[in-house]
Amino acid sequence: MTVGKDVSSLFTDVVNCMQTENLELKKLVYLYLINYAKSQPDLAILAVNTFVKDSQDPNPLIRALAVRTMGCIRVDKITEYLCDPLQRCLKDDDPYVRKTAAICVAKLFDINAELVEDRGFLESLKDLISDNNPMVVANAVAALAEIQENSSRPIFEITSHTLSKLLTALNECTEWGQVFILDALSRFKAEDAREAENIIERVTPRLQHANCAVVLSAVKMILQQMELISSTDVVRNLCKKMAPPLVTLLSAEPEIQYVALRNINLIVQKRPTILAHEIKVFFCKYNDPIYVKMEKLEILIKLASERNIDQVLLEFKEYATEVDVDFVRKAVRAIGRCAIKLERAAERCISVLLELIKIKVNHVVQEAIIIIKDIFRRYPNTYESIIATLCESLDTLDEPEAKASMIWIIGEYAERIDNADELLESFLENFPEEPAQVQLQLLTATVKLFLKKPTEGPQQMIQVVLNNATVETDNPDLRDRAYIYWRLLSTDPEAAKDVVLSEKPVIGDDSNLLDSSLLDELLANVATLSSVYHKPPEAFVTRTKIAQRTDEEDFPEGSDTGYSESPVHVGGAMPPTTSDAPYSVPKRLALGLVAPPPPVSVPDLLGDLIGLDNNAIVPFDQPAASADPPLPILLPASAGQGLQISAQLTRLDGQVFYSLLFENNTQITLDGFMIQFNKNTFGLAPAGPLQVPSLQPGSIVSTLLPMVVFQNMSQGPPSSLLQVAVKNNQQPVWYFNDKISMHVFFTDDGRMERANFLETWRSLPDSNEVSKDFPAIVLTNMEAVLERLAATNMFFIAKRKHTNQDVFYFSTKIPRGIPFLIELTALIGTPGLKCAIKTPNIDMAPLLFDALETLLKE
């Protein structure tokens, strides 16, 4: 079995060996059962009696083994037999059995949450937190934390009573038990600063632990509790205590150093004082792996200050002469970033960069020019004296970003460079072959030169560039920009100066890139993968109920395991409400509804250039006449004081729109309509202001509001709820709920070749598959069904027979390239349809089931 051979045919014979007294043999039999029970669920029942008997064995090892194995088997038919033995083991005299049973409750919750709650297992787990054995306490905490992650309601809440129990157990349990308890304590909100200080005092000794995970978990917990402490002296002392253990982590092997550095990177963004005096430990050693060196560089930039900048610059200068090109580039860029960060040290940083340019190493020179462009943006009209030195390296530039930076500098300071036109002309010789980045900069720089020096030379150059950029190129960005410049220059040169030579916003220090709310979330996940990836957990972890499957013939075959839908909750500013019951206006949402600016007449700049009559263009939000079914009413006139709103998401020509119909049943004219959407699963937000003309009494008007996706994301499990706020100048804000139909997001590129479909299906693990039964749906005319699904970009792949049923396979895709592989099993003309879905993003499956049910019922 361990080398991958299928020995499931021996199931009955192996089960007969369960009665043995030999503990080693019993362990092997139990291991076999865990592996094959899911593929032989009916035969697995044969083992139940022995499990129940072993759970009452005099030997605690056998009792624990029986309960552990029953929890790992994950077969529904066995689950009901697990409850009684598990209840006994949770109150067992032996702590080893109790700690094993605690973890088993979490496994049982994953299989059948309702059963765990009905049988009172959660209460038993909470009782175990008061156990006199520290390992039992640690396992109970681990189990409750796991259950809390999979539950939408509060289950594990630490009280002042359980707090003291956890802190007592912390000193005596194993290192991994300490990690679980520290993680739980980091989520505990102390009542006041005094309680927070007491907790920190009890946890501080964990900073000296030999295990890195314990140290980082203790640091996380202290950082969380420090938020409540206002005394600067206490905070300063705690920072001093945290520095040595973090430094010690950097003497471990490189892999642990890297994890520690990724965590330290987050910590110094929040509390730079912790390691402000330890900057030397982040200096790179010659034998550090490149991934460690890169992380150390990032932290050095964050810790650089006016007090230590000379030390840091000496280090960076040394790194810039090493052999690893990527590391050298990063070091040169780090010098520039320090210049941008520290105004008083900028001159010293620039002198170091100039010294490096004089070495004449090509990649060093190019990286220096790239970062000097940013320094010019940060300190305009300050360091332009070095331009002459930069121009000496023009012939060696061969990288697009370096070329673009140098061209920007020449264009920006064309009036100070005597031969600026000659320098730009040397780049223009190869204009058609240059990358888009360089072409765009050349176009803008040439326009700047012409505006600053409108002499004959620049005038000829601008003609050549504009001609190349409008006629010879396929790049729409370049062509559009050239047309705009052409129109500006030909109609109003003064306006062109105002646009092209306008004052640019000063760029800022980018060493602390993370948004403060994201940083807080990542700090709450220190010592986990989240703090290494610098992403919140939901960005790379998906949770779902698992439906077991087996492969058969050419295409995967559905099983009887159904998908249990759990209720979804959406977070955000709007409380849930029915569509016909408005509620009071939350202030923060009402303030967010800003009236769109009044329309202004815009002169036609491009009509004659491309031969179009601009007056004939239909506005993009003007609905086209269609015979579509009426839109569902979301705000009835009775609830909207005479205003009735019907709306629905729709997809036209690959773009998502929100189709709205406004009906004015009042006696007054309504105008100034605005709309706002609460955070939602697909991040739906308006692509522009809502365009609705004044609505006369008794009139009806419809509009299409173009939408963008993944701009306004909500946290938590996916939900089909779309909460909308609409306002006008005469009435209060109206709120209503809409339902997101997932098929609106299916993209045109969702079709898969049969071989690709099969390969993708097999490459996705079983945990990425769920299924659901639709007993009321009847498929009669399959051709019409296929046509209807194809119209929503759900593409038919293949069909096969299984027993007397037809199995159909489809593929589709939503934005961000997330594919869905769908299997429909039905007996044509008979009620009952089974749907199975495989996808990398399994959290979205419930929404896809809803969309399928809607489409198949039509």
Salt bridges, closest charged atoms under 4 A:
ASP42 OD1 - LYS77 NZ 2.63
ASP54 OD2 - LYS26 NZ 2.97
ASP84 OD1 - ARG119 NH2 2.65
ASP92 OD1 - ARG63 NH2 2.81
ASP110 OD2 - ARG74 NH2 3.16
GLU117 OE1 - ARG153 NH2 2.66
GLU123 OE2 - LYS126 NZ 3.88
ASP131 OD2 - ARG98 NE 2.83
GLU146 OE2 - ARG543 NH1 3.89
GLU149 OE1 - ARG543 NH2 2.58
ASP183 OD1 - LYS220 NZ 2.82
GLU227 OE2 - ARG271 NH2 3.54
ASP233 OD1 - ARG236 NH1 2.95
ASP288 OD2 - LYS296 NZ 2.87
GLU295 OE2 - ARG262 NH1 2.92
GLU298 OE1 - LYS302 NZ 3.45
GLU298 OE2 - LYS330 NZ 3.32
GLU298 OE2 - ARG337 NH1 2.99
GLU306 OE1 - ARG344 NH1 3.66
ASP310 OD1 - ARG348 NH1 2.96
GLU322 OE1 - LYS293 NZ 3.18
GLU355 OE1 - LYS317 NZ 2.23
GLU367 OE1 - ARG329 NH1 3.05
GLU367 OE2 - ARG333 NH2 2.56
ASP374 OD1 - LYS373 NZ 3.87
GLU384 OE1 - ARG416 NH1 3.53
GLU399 OE2 - ARG329 NH2 2.40
GLU401 OE2 - ARG333 NH2 3.61
GLU412 OE1 - LYS448 NZ 2.78
GLU412 OE1 - LYS504 NZ 3.27
GLU415 OE1 - LYS452 NZ 3.03
GLU434 OE2 - LYS403 NZ 3.19
ASP510 OD1 - ARG337 NE 3.37
ASP520 OD1 - LYS270 NZ 2.98
GLU553 OE1 - ARG800 NH1 3.52
ASP554 OD2 - ARG754 NH2 3.59
GLU557 OE1 - ARG800 NH2 2.55
GLU557 OE2 - HIS802 NE2 2.22
GLU565 OE2 - LYS772 NZ 2.19
ASP608 OD1 - ARG487 NH2 2.48
GLU769 OE2 - ARG549 NE 1.68
GLU769 OE1 - LYS838 NZ 3.93
ASP806 OD1 - LYS799 NZ 3.96
ASP806 OD1 - LYS801 NZ 3.16
GLU823 OE1 - ARG549 NH2 3.15
GLU853 OE2 - LYS857 NZ 3.27
